[in-house]
Structures are given as structure tokens and as C-alpha cells.
Amino acid sequence: METINKKGAINSNTQYTQGTIDAFRHKLLQNILRVISSVGLLIVLMGTLSAIMQEMFWTIAVYWGSYISVLVVLFWKKAPYALQSWVTIIVFFNLGIVNYIPDGLNGVSFIFLLAAVFLGGILLEKQGSTITLSATITAIIAFGVLYTTNILPPPTIRSTEPLEWITSGGVFLLIGLLFGTSTNYLLSRLITALNQSYQLTNELEEHQKSLEKAVEERTASLEKRSTHLEAAAYVARESATIQEVGTLLDKISDLISEHFGFYHTGIFLLDDTKKYAILRAVSSEGGQRMLDNKHRLQVDENSIVGYAAHQGKPRISLDVGEDAVYFNNPYLPDTRSEMALPLRVHGEIIGILDVQSTQPKAFTTEDVATLQTLADQVALAIRNTRLFQESQESLKALQRAYGESSREAWKEFLTSQPNLGERHDPLGVLPPPNQWNEEMKLAVQQEKTVTDKSRTLAIPLKARGQVIGVINALKAQDAPPWIEEEINLIETLTDQLSIALESARSYQETQHRAIRERVISKASSRMRETLDINSVLQTAAKELREALGIAAAEVWVEVEESSENN
């Protein structure tokens, strides 16, 4: 809000609105009225004396009426501003008219009329200046007509009369004070306004610079955060493609240092006892020496890594020189700030992500949030990779068990059916039955396809990874050598044959098992049909002979002593 103090000075927080300008004018008008009330009394007295001497008694009423009007609007505290302004302007206009009648162009009437126009423009702006200027010009034209047509008598020159000099001096003193007061008041306010405008301009420039700096800093912060988020997403994507823990940890540490610009990145994993954090992957040369020395830290509050693992929350050192917990690492002498983030999966801490920078205060709150999110993704990737490796190992163990079972089953099957195989040799190029060539032997030993690049092609026949036989293919003497497309085709057919043979064997084994179970069930049921011991023994001998397809079977129940007595 605009304010003017009692001395007319402008407060430093003034805003130059229309209300402020009106306050200036009101204060200026009060000063003008005070000047008129002070100096005007002298002019009124001189004018009264001059009117008496010239026997122009009616002008006395004009002088004193004008002076009294000024006193009324001056001391009337609630007098409207417009009324005060017009009274002041009319007083000067009337004095100009009164002096025009006896003196014409020789008096001070021009000064009074000029003052009226001046005050009209200052106090009432365009409207006041227009009205007063029009009235003044009209009055000058009218008096010019009156004097030139001799309607009014020619003015007399009274330059030798002291009273006229005193009166003129008083008028010039009044007008001089009026102009001086007005210009001084306006110029002081103008200078103050210009200074404040200059000050406000400087403040606005400084504020604009600070805003630009804040915008630049915020933009840089957003760009940094966006870059970090993109880097975190990239690290997460790359981590998802790796299925070996060691390779995963090395890749993650290198990616984090590369995309985040860290001096060193290390990944610690807790041992089975959860007492030590063991360094498993690094991105720096100094870290590699630590890795070679099998570096580990105890899970306690005596180191930044140990603290993060012990408390399960990030531990940040913005200036390692002032952090008593910091481990002074000779392998990483340029470290100035460090942050350790827990690797947590489903509430369980499995390790620590340790990042270090050569800059002090390198980590912000946003960096902590971004890197903690990345650490959670890294922990999840480690857990998934471990689970994948465990599942792969379990699968391999299961495959080995199935392979061993399949091998034993095929061994029993081939024992029961020796020389199992088929030949198709219309041209008679195959070797005699049960006589294997060198390619067949090598294919079984090496468990891979063998060819002499001319006629013979031997492919091992596998079931659940176990070699159970061999396919031997021969071309005629005048045929071209085996080409890769033919070999691939036969290998594909061999794979399908292996699957079909394993399925047939499994089916046959299942059928035999079903028959065996059915025979056992039938025999057991018949033996339970009676409670007579002789009948049970007779049924047992009969069922054994029929089930096994043998010539005869007998069942005896006796003790060892009876056997010796016989």
C-alpha cells in the first residue's frame, strides 16, 4: 500500500499506483495553500491599499474573498480535493483578471493567469489544464478587444510609485514560492521515484538471475536424475540377461561406474554366517587388488559397509576425512565421499552396494533414492541368478539320475534282448552283422558323429544323454561324399529315433510292470481264497509255475532240524 510520511517523504515500499500520484498531488496542494496563506496576506494588504488609492473599492472584496477562500479550504480537513484545487486555481485566475482591468499588459496579470494554467495542469491533469488554458485565452482575447476598441480606458503606467513595486515584488515572491515549492516537491518525488525504479530494476534483475540460476540448477538436477533413472533401467535390463552370479556381479559393478561416473563401485555379499561382507566384484584397479587379497569387512558399525549391513539402511559419508567410521583404504586414496546401500530381497540383506566418488558431497537425497532402487533391483537380480543356478544344478542332477536310470534300464533291456538292431542293405555294402567298423566305434566312444568324408557315416544313438547304440550309413562307391545338409538331416532323424526308442522302451517296461503287478495280484488273491495250509501251498506252487512259464515248481515248509533228520 502506498504511504507518505509526515515530512512528505515516500516510504521505501511505496508502489507507484494512481493512489500514490493522488497522494502526491494532495500533499503538493497543501503546501501551495500554506504558501498562499503565508505570503498572500501581504499581497492582499498591498492590493487593498492600491485599490484605495485608485478608488477601485470593488477589488478589495475580490482580494479578501480570495484570501478567505484559501484559508477555508486549507483548514477544512474534510474539504474535497477537487474543491481545494478549483478554489486555488480560481483565486489566481481572479487575481489575473482584477489586475488586467487597471494595468492591461503592463501589470502582473499574465503571471497570475500563467500560474492558474500551471496549477490546473499539475492538480487536475488534462481536464484542469484544458479548462484554465481556455479560460485564460478567452480572457486575454476579451481584454484585447476591450482595450483596442477603447471600451476600457488605456492603462496608466505607475512605475514610479513605490507601492506598485512593492505589490509586484510580493506577487513575484508568491509566484516564485509557488513554482519553487511545486518544482522542488515534484522533482524530489521524481528523483525518489527514479531511484526506487532503478533499485527495483536491479532487484528484478537480481531476482531474474537467481530464478535463472535456480531453473538451471533444477534443470541440471532433473537431467541428472533422468540420466540416473535411465542408467538404473539399463543396468536392470542388462542384469536380467546374465545367468551366472560371478559374471552378473562384474557386469553390474562396471555398468554402475560407467553410467553414474563413480570412482569405484564394489559389491559385497554376506557369508553364510552373516558375520562378514565379502568383496565379490569391483570396477576399479584399486578394488581389483582388494579383490585379489580376498578383502572382507565385519558386519558391525566400525565401517561404512559394515554399518549398512548391520543396520540394514544406507550409510553415507559426504566427507570421508571428517567421518570417524570411514575405513581409510590405501587402495582407494582418492575417495572423498562414499555411500553404502544394502542389497535386500524380501526383507533379507544379502550384501552391500558400495559406491565412491572423488568429489566431496557427491550424493544428494535424490541420488540415495535412485541408487537404493537400483540396489533393490541388483539384489533381486542376484537372487534370481542364484535361484536359476540352483535350479540348473538340480535339473542336471535330475537328468543325471534319469540318465543313470535309463542307462541301467537299457542295460537290462539289451541283456534280455542281445543283438538288437535292424539292417537295410539292398546293395550289400554294409559290413557283416556284429562287426563294427572304426567309425561306429569312434562314434560310440566320442559320443558324436563320425565320418570319413567319403562313404561311411556313424552317428551315436542316445537316450536321455546315454549312448545306447549307433547308426551306420554307407554310400555306394560311385556316390558323392557326405555333405553337411545330409549329415544334419540324419542327425535330426537320429534324435527323433532316440526319443521314439526311449518312449517304446518306457512303454514296454510299463506294460511288463503292469503284467507283473497283475500276476502278483492274481496269485495273491488266489492264495488268500482259503485258510487251509496245504491248499495255500498248492496254489502257490501252481501260480509260480504259470507266472514264470517254467516246467515245474514246488514249495516246502520245514525247519532245518527236520532236514538234517531226513
Phi, psi and omega in degrees: 000140182283141180217148173231126183284181187295334180273003180086005180278152181268131177294153186294337182262018183291137174253129188276085177253181177300324179297323179294317179296319177298322178294321175302310183297319179297317179294319178298317180298321178297319179295319179297315180297324178294319178297315180297318181293332181277304184277333184298329180299320178296317181294320179297318179295315180295321180294322178297314179298318179294322179295324178293318182292326180269001181057037175251072188292335182293335180289338179299318179298323179296314181299307184288327177296320179294316182295317180295323178298320178296316180297322181297309183289338178287314186268354175276102188294330181260016179294134179298148181298318181297320179296315179300318182295311182294323177300316181295316181296316182295324178302311180292324179295315179298319179296324177295319180293316181300320181283340178291326187295310181275331191254338182063226181283353184272348184266199183258016183298323179301323181294316179296317180294320178297321177296322179297315178296317180301313181292325178300318180291322183285315188276325186238014176059217189296320181298313181295317181294322181296314182295312183293321179293318178297315179296321181293314179297319179299317180295319180296316179298318181296314179293327177297318178295316182297318181285321183287336178265007178062021174292319172262141180295150179301141180290148179265147179265125183236044183291344181268358181269124181300323182299322179295319178295320180294317180297315180296321178297320178297320179298312180297325177297317180296312181293322179297316177297321180298309181294318181296315180298316182295311183293319179298316180296313182292318181295320179297319178292324179295317178296317178298318180296319179294319178297317179294322177297317178297318179296316179296322178298316178297318179297319178296320178296316178297318179296320178296319178297317179295322177295317178299319178295317179296319179296317179298316179296318180294320178297316178297321179296317179294320177297319178296317180295318178298318178297318180295320179294318177298318179296318179298318179295320180295316178299318179297318179295315180295324181295328183290344183267355183256135186240016177232130190299312181301312178297321180298313182296317179298317181296316181296314182298319178293318181295319181295314179296322182291314186274335180258351178072032181275149177292324181208139173230128179229147178239121177256142172239139180285145177282180184296333181275351182063021181261339183228143172257116187258129180290126184241339181205144181218166179239356184242164179293318177298320177296326179296321176295322175298320180295320178296328179274009179055053183295137176211156180231144180285142180281091177204196184256022182264002176211162181295315179294314180297322179296313180298321179289324182285317183272340180073028179214160183299145176235121186241136173236105182282341175214100187294338179292338181253004182259116182291338182278344187295135176274112182288098188267117180291339180282342181232069186288340185269004181293130177241336175214150186215148177219130178245128184239132180290140172266107189237134176229119179053043177082354181258129178273121182251351180177192183223136170261117185247121179237142183226148182230154177275355180258134174290149181054045184278348186246132176255174178299321178294323177298319180299315180297316181295313183290330176292321175298317177297319179299321177296321178293321178297316179299318178295320178296320178297314180298316179297319179295319177297315179297322179295316179296319178296319179293323177295318178295319177296320179295318178297318178297319179294319178296320177297319179295315177296321179296318178296318178296318179294321180297315179296321180295317179293326178298314178295320182295316181288333176293321179285338180227077181291159178057040180279122179173172180222150180232146171222103189220070181294335181266352179070039181262345181286153175291169180301155178303147179064014176242106185270136175279176184296324180297320180295317180296316179295322180299320179289318182292314183273350180056041176207167183292137179232135177216149177267015177064013179230283187243321189267139176222120181241127183234125180292143179257118186242150172226116183055042176081357181256133178286124181242358180176195183209147173253128180244120181238132181234143175259161176292164184299323183268005180279153177290161181296166176294135175254165186298323180296320178292319180298316179298321180295314180294322178297320178296316178296324178295318178298317178295322177296320179299316179295318181294320179295318180295320178296317180295319180294317179298319179295316180296319178296321178295318179297316178298321180293321179295318179296317180298316179296321179294318179296315179299317180296318180296314180297318180296319180296317181293322180292337181269002182287340182225158178253002179279128185296316181298320178295321179297316180294321179295316179296320181297315180297320181293316182293323177298316181296317181289320182293320183268349180066040181256172184287320183202160177207144178220154182229123179238143176240112179202163178264167184295324182294321179296322179296321180290323180294326179288000000 
